[in-house]
Amino acid sequence: MTDRRTYLELIRELVKGDPEAYRQRCEQLDEQGWDELGLVVGAAFFLAARQRQVTFPDAAGVIRFVADARAEMAGTGFDLDPTVAEKLIAATTTGNTNELDEVDPNIIIESEMLLLWKLLRPLSDDEMSPFLVEVDSLAERWAAE
């Protein structure tokens, strides 16, 4: 089993809004390597979006969620491509990833990270820990496929 703790803690620090811890974790990953970041972020995004699926009852709900996320990010230096974000959320609810085939994988990871911030922010620390264990388990299964 691969040790993904650094990636998982990066997600925790992103959601907590701890920029110093996040920056330090990024420096640690610069040394260690970012090889499995996409896998872990993808698993976290998939699970978080699935858990919040009631937030996305239809296309209008997805559009509203993405618009709210973008509004909350205003002035932070981060922005979310609404088309990519909406396609990512749709892919978790429909299972159809075809519309993402032409999107740069780095844009996908960045978009998933920004959406994770919005999706996971309501979780307490007590809720975040079991969520991250579930993410690690799913990432392990995906890596084995």
C-alpha positions, 0 to 999 in steps of 0.5 A, spaced: 500 500 500 502 506 497 503 512 503 499 517 501 498 521 507 502 527 504 497 528 499 491 527 504 494 532 509 494 537 503 487 536 502 485 537 509 490 544 509 486 546 503 480 545 506 481 548 513 484 554 509 491 554 512 495 557 507 502 556 511 501 549 512 498 548 505 505 552 502 509 547 507 506 541 504 507 543 497 514 544 499 514 537 502 511 535 495 516 538 491 521 534 494 517 528 495 514 528 488 507 529 486 506 523 482 499 521 485 496 527 487 491 527 481 489 520 483 488 522 490 485 529 488 480 525 483 478 520 489 477 526 494 473 530 489 469 523 486 467 522 493 465 529 496 461 530 490 457 524 490 456 525 498 453 532 496 449 529 490 443 532 493 446 539 492 446 538 484 439 535 483 439 538 476 444 542 471 441 548 474 443 546 481 450 545 478 451 551 475 448 555 482 454 551 486 459 553 481 457 560 481 457 560 488 464 557 489 467 562 484 463 568 487 467 565 494 473 565 491 473 572 488 479 576 490 483 570 492 487 570 486 484 563 484 479 562 479 475 556 476 473 555 469 465 554 470 465 550 464 470 545 466 467 545 473 460 543 471 463 538 467 467 535 473 461 535 477 456 532 471 461 526 470 461 524 478 453 524 477 453 521 471 459 517 470 460 519 463 467 523 463 467 523 455 467 531 455 473 531 459 477 528 454 480 534 451 481 538 458 488 539 460 489 534 466 493 539 470 486 544 469 482 538 472 486 537 478 486 544 479 479 545 478 478 539 483 482 542 488 478 548 488 471 545 488 474 540 494 475 547 498 467 548 497 465 541 497 469 539 504 469 546 508 462 544 511 466 538 514 468 538 521 475 535 523 472 529 526 468 528 519 474 530 515 479 524 518 474 518 516 473 522 509 480 522 508 481 514 510 475 513 505 479 517 499 485 513 501 482 506 500 478 509 493 485 511 491 488 504 492 483 501 489 483 505 483 491 504 483 490 497 482 485 497 476 
